[in-house]
Amino acid sequence: MNMCIKDKNRIEYSEPSTVLIIANRSPEEIQEKDILEKHGYRVVTASGENEISGYLDLDKTALALVDVHVQDSMDGVRTGRTILEEHDLPVIFLLPSPDPELMATKENVSGYGQITINTDEVSLLNAVKMALKLHDAGKQARATLKAKDENERLLAISQRIARVGTWQLEVATDSLHWSDEVYRIFGFRPQEFGASYQAFLEAVHPEDRDMVDAAYMESLQEGKEGYEIEHRIVRRYTGEVRHVHESCIHERDQQGRVVHSVGIVQDITERRQMEAKTARNAQRLFEVNQCLLGLGTDYDSNIRLLTELCGRLLGADCALYNRMDEGMLVSVGQWNTPPDYVPRDYPQGHICYDLICSGSHGIHEIQDLQQTSYVFNDPAVSRYGLQTYIGHTVKLGKELVGLVCAVYSGHVQFSDDQRQLLGIIASAISREEERKQVETALEDARDKAEQAARAKSEFLANMSHEIRTPMNGVISMTRLLLDTDLSSEQRRYADIVRSSGEHLLNLINDILDFSKIEARKLELDHQNFDLRQVLSDIESMLKHRAKEKGLDLSCTIHPGVPVLLAGDPGRLTQIILNLAGNAIKFTSTGEVEISVRPEKLEEGAVLLRFEVRDTGMGIPEEVQTRLFQPFSQAEPATTRKFGGTGLGLAISRQLAELMHGDIGVNSRVGQGSTFWFTARLEVIDQEGTLFEDQLPQDHSRQQASRQEPARNARILLVEDNSINQEVARTVLNKLGYKDIHIASNGLEALDALASSPFDLVLMDCQMPEMDGFQASMAVREAEKNRYKDGSRPFPGKTGAYSFDYAGSLELHPDHPEHIPIIAMTAFALKEDPERCREAGMDDYLSKPVEPELLGRTLETWLQDRVLQVDRQPGEAGSAPERAEQSKGRVEEDIYNEHEFIERMMQDQELVRTILEQFLKDAPQRLQQVKEGVLSQDFDAVYKSAHNLKGLAANISAPGLCQAAERMEHLAYSRETESLERQLPALERAFAELDRLLQQRLSDS
């Protein structure tokens, strides 16, 4: 209602307000009507209830004037009260005359005033104005109060929803007010008692009480704006522990005194529980991930870890992974099982078996096991009082094979998170089952492959032996035949036989090498060598063939190529011989050149490029791509003309790759070819490293001594093949050895050694009744026991091989302390030399044996058995000449300077460098030998003496080489007393050599 004032007695409204006058007078008699209309009011009159209700429904009715005496049937007071209470309209009662008694009875309903009927104009207008003002003011107050009540109601609802209560503290009056929600949070009924700080502290958890009180008091005393804290409370009636968050703000006066404090209390129990749950889940997932990442390759170990993880994360009393195995239920994985638990049992009645057989995938839960049939059927349920079971099936493909489970002695409810973790563990076990299945299949395949490889290796070894045995006879007898007086035609035929036999032997070697490559059993040796010596030997081997075809053969080492290297010189030689041999074979006129240049220098190594260039027919480009494939040659016509297996280049490619290199060819038809390959070899420090013990055996033997061997040495030849017996006897006779005795197998050899002394044994390996390995072990065992305590030898085990010899071996009294046993075998595999060494043999020769190599080997092992030949008077010249010659021979026995210088290709600077390094290194080796003898460390003596032997052989010092070799053999036989007796001889040999070398170095 909008009002405007025109004068002090007149009120005008922008819209006329309706005033209802209830009286039993006629409208013309109602003076109040005229006055109000005069002043702009709209006035309606009513005398009956029907009329009144109609007018009250008008929206613009603003005020009612009610005559207290309306009519007999109508009570004016009651009517006014109804209008006031039900329609919220201001009411002014009209009284007949001023009546204090009547007015007093109407006080409680008049509220807006009373006037007399037909009052004066001013009094009427003032009464109406005052009533309207009072009504408007009251209406606004009621609206404000209603809004306040509504806000408080909504706030209370919001606090309950958010579980946040408020409190207020008036310091001046020391009054504390809690909202209803504070009471509820603390576990009380709203406003159950008057709020107090003491009541608050009593609700705080006893362990947190001091902390909370200190936070509140410090905020007051230290002038802080407020405080904020989280703590626990304990509800009085239930004892339930809850977590709350408190925050408070202090209002202070100008002097800093707190006058008013307002705070909140929020129940954060669910949040803390959720945080704890999230942390637990995160920790569980972390443990699962750590476990999965930590799984190795062992199935049993992985299953054990996963089963333990299941039990720990699910908080079980024990955990199991049960799977079916050959009709039994087996606990493959166990965690925290009782000591009397049976891990393997018949499956009927067991929970896991029933669940596996059900075919239902996923999680299975059983609550209150004691109320199920399993209390009778599954022995574990009744024996251990189990109540709760949870398990997850494990699949192998689509088949259920097992079940990972956790069991409890109490009642347990499982969360979704726990079920999810169990599913993850079951999936991991399924992967382990799949991996095990694959590994088992691979193991089966590997076992079959290994069996096939062993069968193949045995077949190759036997084939090698069976083929090489007759080949030994063919080639050796042909060589012996060529040494006799033959006609030119006979010599030509014999030479063809020899050449064909050697060619066939080369083919056999190629096939064996290729077979080893296919089986991935071809390995490289690692030894020090001089590249100049290797190329010189290759040139010597090929020179005769090139000369026969009228070809020039040359060998070039380009600048920058290190010559002292470490690698496999034998396989390096094999590649070069193959390439150069092919070049000579396919070249009719011109030349063949072998060259080597540095391709790439590395730290401690070099990649060398070897090239073999020829002026032959050349190779078509379309053929070059298949040259290095097995069984491939240039074209069929070439094969028919020149022969060959087509394996040589394939083997060369494999060998080059084993040396971390490559191989290829550049060629044009009619312009010759250049075959090349690269090989990575270690570079030997020429200033600080000598060739110690890794020179090829025959090369070191060749340098050991030039003494005349004992041609009257007694040699025992152990060979079962009659042709090979004849070949070996003839070759030995031609080498000057006449005292040869033959045994056909190992048993005969042992009988011979028991009845006669021998200086050396040539031992075949593959023989009937007792092979060479067993016979050699029997000899070494007899030697060891004979010189140790005189007891009789007994069958046993030596090295890696065992034997069963029913007889007893007593060596002849004149048998040497250690008789050299040299293997002569038709086996040609890499493992054979190692087998010979482990059986106690001293050296190894492969059939067919080259006479020169056999001669050098015998010289090495018989060099300490020098034949003393008495000279006839005058035969050796004058005394001074004999003395000078004797001195020269003695010095040569100590240090063969001429031979060493020749081997170093007359490089005096290199000779001096190596000798100086020898004088630095050898004393250390000698000291190691002495220390090993004193401490009876046979392995140390063996290793140090072996190294010292290599050092001596490298500089052509036969005396020291022989002495070190004897120490090596005695250490191998573990002869303590003999080692002590031999040590002074070793020291004398070194002292003589040291004196002579110092003299040579000072003279130069």
URDAUR-V606458 format. One record per residue. N is the residue number from 1. RES is the residue in one letter. SS is DSSP state (~ for helix, > for strand, _ for the rest). Layout:
N;RES;SS  N;RES;SS
This chain:
1;M;_  2;N;_  3;M;>  4;C;>  5;I;>  6;K;>  7;D;>  8;K;_  9;N;_  10;R;>  11;I;>  12;E;>  13;Y;>  14;S;_  15;E;_  16;P;_  17;S;_  18;T;>  19;V;>  20;L;>  21;I;>  22;I;>  23;A;_  24;N;_  25;R;_  26;S;_  27;P;~  28;E;~  29;E;~  30;I;_  31;Q;~  32;E;~  33;K;~  34;D;~  35;I;~  36;L;~  37;E;~  38;K;~  39;H;_  40;G;_  41;Y;_  42;R;>  43;V;>  44;V;>  45;T;>  46;A;>  47;S;_  48;G;_  49;E;~  50;N;~  51;E;~  52;I;~  53;S;~  54;G;~  55;Y;~  56;L;~  57;D;_  58;L;_  59;D;_  60;K;_  61;T;>  62;A;>  63;L;>  64;A;>  65;L;>  66;V;>  67;D;>  68;V;_  69;H;_  70;V;_  71;Q;>  72;D;_  73;S;_  74;M;>  75;D;_  76;G;~  77;V;~  78;R;~  79;T;~  80;G;~  81;R;~  82;T;~  83;I;~  84;L;~  85;E;~  86;E;~  87;H;_  88;D;_  89;L;_  90;P;>  91;V;>  92;I;>  93;F;>  94;L;>  95;L;>  96;P;_  97;S;_  98;P;_  99;D;_  100;P;~  101;E;~  102;L;~  103;M;~  104;A;~  105;T;~  106;K;_  107;E;~  108;N;~  109;V;~  110;S;~  111;G;_  112;Y;_  113;G;_  114;Q;>  115;I;>  116;T;>  117;I;_  118;N;_  119;T;_  120;D;_  121;E;~  122;V;~  123;S;~  124;L;~  125;L;~  126;N;~  127;A;~  128;V;~  129;K;~  130;M;~  131;A;~  132;L;~  133;K;~  134;L;~  135;H;~  136;D;~  137;A;~  138;G;~  139;K;~  140;Q;~  141;A;~  142;R;~  143;A;~  144;T;~  145;L;~  146;K;~  147;A;~  148;K;~  149;D;~  150;E;~  151;N;~  152;E;~  153;R;~  154;L;~  155;L;~  156;A;~  157;I;~  158;S;~  159;Q;~  160;R;~  161;I;~  162;A;~  163;R;_  164;V;>  165;G;>  166;T;>  167;W;>  168;Q;>  169;L;>  170;E;>  171;V;_  172;A;_  173;T;_  174;D;_  175;S;>  176;L;>  177;H;>  178;W;>  179;S;_  180;D;~  181;E;~  182;V;~  183;Y;~  184;R;~  185;I;~  186;F;_  187;G;_  188;F;_  189;R;_  190;P;_  191;Q;_  192;E;_  193;F;_  194;G;_  195;A;_  196;S;_  197;Y;~  198;Q;~  199;A;~  200;F;~  201;L;~  202;E;~  203;A;~  204;V;>  205;H;_  206;P;_  207;E;_  208;D;_  209;R;~  210;D;~  211;M;~  212;V;~  213;D;~  214;A;~  215;A;~  216;Y;~  217;M;~  218;E;~  219;S;~  220;L;~  221;Q;~  222;E;_  223;G;_  224;K;_  225;E;_  226;G;>  227;Y;>  228;E;>  229;I;>  230;E;>  231;H;>  232;R;>  233;I;>  234;V;>  235;R;_  236;R;_  237;Y;_  238;T;_  239;G;_  240;E;_  241;V;>  242;R;>  243;H;>  244;V;>  245;H;>  246;E;>  247;S;>  248;C;>  249;I;>  250;H;>  251;E;>  252;R;>  253;D;_  254;Q;_  255;Q;_  256;G;_  257;R;_  258;V;>  259;V;>  260;H;>  261;S;>  262;V;>  263;G;>  264;I;>  265;V;>  266;Q;>  267;D;>  268;I;_  269;T;~  270;E;~  271;R;~  272;R;~  273;Q;~  274;M;~  275;E;~  276;A;~  277;K;~  278;T;~  279;A;~  280;R;~  281;N;~  282;A;~  283;Q;~  284;R;~  285;L;~  286;F;~  287;E;~  288;V;~  289;N;~  290;Q;~  291;C;~  292;L;~  293;L;~  294;G;~  295;L;_  296;G;_  297;T;_  298;D;_  299;Y;~  300;D;~  301;S;~  302;N;~  303;I;~  304;R;~  305;L;~  306;L;~  307;T;~  308;E;~  309;L;~  310;C;~  311;G;~  312;R;~  313;L;~  314;L;~  315;G;_  316;A;_  317;D;_  318;C;>  319;A;>  320;L;>  321;Y;>  322;N;>  323;R;>  324;M;>  325;D;>  326;E;_  327;G;_  328;M;>  329;L;>  330;V;>  331;S;>  332;V;>  333;G;>  334;Q;>  335;W;>  336;N;_  337;T;_  338;P;_  339;P;_  340;D;_  341;Y;_  342;V;_  343;P;_  344;R;>  345;D;>  346;Y;>  347;P;_  348;Q;_  349;G;_  350;H;_  351;I;~  352;C;~  353;Y;~  354;D;~  355;L;~  356;I;~  357;C;~  358;S;~  359;G;_  360;S;_  361;H;_  362;G;_  363;I;>  364;H;>  365;E;>  366;I;>  367;Q;_  368;D;_  369;L;~  370;Q;~  371;Q;~  372;T;_  373;S;_  374;Y;~  375;V;~  376;F;~  377;N;~  378;D;_  379;P;~  380;A;~  381;V;~  382;S;~  383;R;~  384;Y;~  385;G;_  386;L;_  387;Q;_  388;T;>  389;Y;>  390;I;>  391;G;>  392;H;>  393;T;>  394;V;>  395;K;>  396;L;>  397;G;_  398;K;_  399;E;>  400;L;>  401;V;>  402;G;>  403;L;>  404;V;>  405;C;>  406;A;>  407;V;>  408;Y;>  409;S;_  410;G;_  411;H;_  412;V;_  413;Q;_  414;F;_  415;S;_  416;D;~  417;D;~  418;Q;~  419;R;~  420;Q;~  421;L;~  422;L;~  423;G;~  424;I;~  425;I;~  426;A;~  427;S;~  428;A;~  429;I;~  430;S;~  431;R;~  432;E;~  433;E;~  434;E;~  435;R;~  436;K;~  437;Q;~  438;V;~  439;E;~  440;T;~  441;A;~  442;L;~  443;E;~  444;D;~  445;A;~  446;R;~  447;D;~  448;K;~  449;A;~  450;E;~  451;Q;~  452;A;~  453;A;~  454;R;~  455;A;~  456;K;~  457;S;~  458;E;~  459;F;~  460;L;~  461;A;~  462;N;~  463;M;~  464;S;~  465;H;~  466;E;~  467;I;~  468;R;~  469;T;~  470;P;~  471;M;~  472;N;~  473;G;~  474;V;~  475;I;~  476;S;~  477;M;~  478;T;~  479;R;~  480;L;~  481;L;~  482;L;~  483;D;_  484;T;_  485;D;_  486;L;_  487;S;_  488;S;~  489;E;~  490;Q;~  491;R;~  492;R;~  493;Y;~  494;A;~  495;D;~  496;I;~  497;V;~  498;R;~  499;S;~  500;S;~  501;G;~  502;E;~  503;H;~  504;L;~  505;L;~  506;N;~  507;L;~  508;I;~  509;N;~  510;D;~  511;I;~  512;L;~  513;D;~  514;F;~  515;S;~  516;K;~  517;I;~  518;E;~  519;A;_  520;R;_  521;K;_  522;L;_  523;E;_  524;L;_  525;D;_  526;H;_  527;Q;>  528;N;>  529;F;>  530;D;>  531;L;~  532;R;~  533;Q;~  534;V;~  535;L;~  536;S;~  537;D;~  538;I;~  539;E;~  540;S;~  541;M;~  542;L;~  543;K;~  544;H;~  545;R;~  546;A;~  547;K;~  548;E;~  549;K;_  550;G;_  551;L;_  552;D;>  553;L;>  554;S;>  555;C;>  556;T;>  557;I;>  558;H;_  559;P;_  560;G;_  561;V;_  562;P;_  563;V;_  564;L;>  565;L;>  566;A;>  567;G;>  568;D;_  569;P;~  570;G;~  571;R;~  572;L;~  573;T;~  574;Q;~  575;I;~  576;I;~  577;L;~  578;N;~  579;L;~  580;A;~  581;G;~  582;N;~  583;A;~  584;I;~  585;K;~  586;F;_  587;T;_  588;S;_  589;T;_  590;G;_  591;E;>  592;V;>  593;E;>  594;I;>  595;S;>  596;V;>  597;R;>  598;P;>  599;E;>  600;K;>  601;L;>  602;E;>  603;E;_  604;G;_  605;A;>  606;V;>  607;L;>  608;L;>  609;R;>  610;F;>  611;E;>  612;V;>  613;R;>  614;D;>  615;T;_  616;G;_  617;M;_  618;G;_  619;I;_  620;P;_  621;E;~  622;E;~  623;V;~  624;Q;~  625;T;_  626;R;_  627;L;_  628;F;_  629;Q;_  630;P;_  631;F;_  632;S;_  633;Q;_  634;A;_  635;E;_  636;P;~  637;A;~  638;T;~  639;T;~  640;R;~  641;K;~  642;F;~  643;G;_  644;G;_  645;T;_  646;G;_  647;L;_  648;G;~  649;L;~  650;A;~  651;I;~  652;S;~  653;R;~  654;Q;~  655;L;~  656;A;~  657;E;~  658;L;~  659;M;_  660;H;_  661;G;_  662;D;_  663;I;>  664;G;>  665;V;>  666;N;>  667;S;>  668;R;_  669;V;_  670;G;_  671;Q;_  672;G;_  673;S;>  674;T;>  675;F;>  676;W;>  677;F;>  678;T;>  679;A;>  680;R;>  681;L;>  682;E;>  683;V;>  684;I;_  685;D;_  686;Q;_  687;E;_  688;G;_  689;T;_  690;L;_  691;F;_  692;E;_  693;D;_  694;Q;_  695;L;_  696;P;_  697;Q;~  698;D;~  699;H;~  700;S;~  701;R;~  702;Q;~  703;Q;~  704;A;~  705;S;_  706;R;_  707;Q;_  708;E;_  709;P;_  710;A;_  711;R;_  712;N;_  713;A;_  714;R;_  715;I;>  716;L;>  717;L;>  718;V;>  719;E;_  720;D;_  721;N;_  722;S;~  723;I;~  724;N;~  725;Q;~  726;E;~  727;V;~  728;A;~  729;R;~  730;T;~  731;V;~  732;L;~  733;N;~  734;K;~  735;L;_  736;G;_  737;Y;_  738;K;_  739;D;_  740;I;>  741;H;>  742;I;>  743;A;>  744;S;_  745;N;_  746;G;~  747;L;~  748;E;~  749;A;~  750;L;~  751;D;~  752;A;~  753;L;~  754;A;~  755;S;~  756;S;_  757;P;_  758;F;_  759;D;_  760;L;>  761;V;>  762;L;>  763;M;>  764;D;_  765;C;_  766;Q;_  767;M;_  768;P;_  769;E;_  770;M;_  771;D;_  772;G;~  773;F;~  774;Q;~  775;A;~  776;S;~  777;M;~  778;A;~  779;V;~  780;R;~  781;E;~  782;A;~  783;E;~  784;K;~  785;N;~  786;R;~  787;Y;~  788;K;~  789;D;_  790;G;_  791;S;_  792;R;_  793;P;_  794;F;_  795;P;_  796;G;_  797;K;>  798;T;>  799;G;_  800;A;_  801;Y;>  802;S;>  803;F;_  804;D;_  805;Y;_  806;A;_  807;G;_  808;S;_  809;L;_  810;E;_  811;L;_  812;H;_  813;P;_  814;D;_  815;H;_  816;P;_  817;E;_  818;H;_  819;I;_  820;P;>  821;I;>  822;I;>  823;A;>  824;M;>  825;T;>  826;A;_  827;F;_  828;A;_  829;L;_  830;K;_  831;E;~  832;D;~  833;P;~  834;E;~  835;R;~  836;C;~  837;R;~  838;E;~  839;A;_  840;G;_  841;M;_  842;D;_  843;D;>  844;Y;>  845;L;>  846;S;>  847;K;_  848;P;_  849;V;_  850;E;_  851;P;~  852;E;~  853;L;~  854;L;~  855;G;~  856;R;~  857;T;~  858;L;~  859;E;~  860;T;~  861;W;~  862;L;~  863;Q;_  864;D;_  865;R;_  866;V;_  867;L;_  868;Q;_  869;V;_  870;D;_  871;R;_  872;Q;_  873;P;_  874;G;_  875;E;_  876;A;_  877;G;_  878;S;_  879;A;~  880;P;~  881;E;~  882;R;~  883;A;~  884;E;~  885;Q;~  886;S;~  887;K;~  888;G;~  889;R;~  890;V;~  891;E;~  892;E;~  893;D;~  894;I;~  895;Y;_  896;N;_  897;E;~  898;H;~  899;E;~  900;F;~  901;I;~  902;E;~  903;R;~  904;M;_  905;M;_  906;Q;_  907;D;_  908;Q;~  909;E;~  910;L;~  911;V;~  912;R;~  913;T;~  914;I;~  915;L;~  916;E;~  917;Q;~  918;F;~  919;L;~  920;K;~  921;D;~  922;A;~  923;P;~  924;Q;~  925;R;~  926;L;~  927;Q;~  928;Q;~  929;V;~  930;K;~  931;E;~  932;G;~  933;V;~  934;L;~  935;S;~  936;Q;_  937;D;_  938;F;~  939;D;~  940;A;~  941;V;~  942;Y;~  943;K;~  944;S;~  945;A;~  946;H;~  947;N;~  948;L;~  949;K;~  950;G;~  951;L;~  952;A;~  953;A;~  954;N;~  955;I;_  956;S;_  957;A;_  958;P;~  959;G;~  960;L;~  961;C;~  962;Q;~  963;A;~  964;A;~  965;E;~  966;R;~  967;M;~  968;E;~  969;H;~  970;L;~  971;A;~  972;Y;~  973;S;~  974;R;_  975;E;_  976;T;~  977;E;~  978;S;~  979;L;~  980;E;~  981;R;~  982;Q;~  983;L;~  984;P;~  985;A;~  986;L;~  987;E;~  988;R;~  989;A;~  990;F;~  991;A;~  992;E;~  993;L;~  994;D;~  995;R;~  996;L;~  997;L;~  998;Q;~  999;Q;~  1000;R;~  1001;L;~  1002;S;~  1003;D;~  1004;S;_
